[in-house]
Amino acid sequence: MTIFRYIIYQLTAALVTAGAILTCLFLAHRLFDVADVMLGFGVGIGDAAMLISGLAAKLFQLTAPIATLLACVVVFGRMAHEGEI
């Protein structure tokens, strides 16, 4: 495996992991604010699912750059620590 494939593989794994964790954390934080309003108006399960999916898509716009930066720092930091680059 060439070094470029190795770096892309490592970056992809770290990016997916960081993106999922950050999106879940931000979504959980935001849901605490929205849950009071949803329970107050008696929102159904289908409407709540649509709200959560829309909110997750909007939060992904925020978490994607953060996850990319975090993945790059983690992967290149680990590679530099192990003397691979």
N, C-alpha and C positions, 0 to 999 in steps of 0.2 A: 504494500500500500504506500502510495506516495505521501509526502508530508502534507500536501494540499488536501488530499482526501481525508487524511487523519484529522487535520484541523477543522475541516467542514463537518466531519462526523461529531467531533467533540463539541463544536459550537452549536450544532443542531440539538444535541441531547441537552446541553445546558440551557439553551434558549427555550426549548419546550418546557423543561422543568421549571425554570424561573418564571416563564410566562404564565404557566398554570397556577403556580403558588401565589404570585402577585395578584393575578386576576381574582383568585378565590379570596384572598385577604381583603382586597379593595371592595369586592362584591359583598362580603360579609359585613364590612364596616358600613357600607351604604345601605344594606338591607335593614339594619337596625333603625336607620332614620325613616325608611319607607314603610316598614312593617306597621308602625303605629297608624299611619294614614290608611294603609290597606285594610287593617282590622277595623278601623273606625267607619269606613264606608262599606264594609261587607263585600269586598272584592272576591270573586270566585277563583277557583283553582286555575282555570284556563287563562283568565285575565292576569293572574299573578305570574303564571309561567311566561306569558308574553312580555310582561313588564320586566321580569328577571332576565330573559334572553336579550331584550333590547338594552337593558342596563349593562349586561355583560359585554355586549358588542361595543357600547360606548366606552366602557372602562378599558377595553382592550386597546383602544387608541391611546390611552394614557400609559398602560403597562407595557406595551410593545417596545418603546424606546428604552424604558428602564430595564426591561428584561434583556434586551440586546446588549446594553452597556454592561450589565452585571455578568452576562454570559462571557463576553469578551475578557473582562477583567479576571474572572475565575479561571477560564481555560488558559489564557496566556500566562497568568500568574502561576498556575500549576505546572505548565510546561517549562517555565523559566526556573521554577524551584527544583524540578527534576532534571534540569540540564538538557532538555530536548530541543530547545531553541537557543 
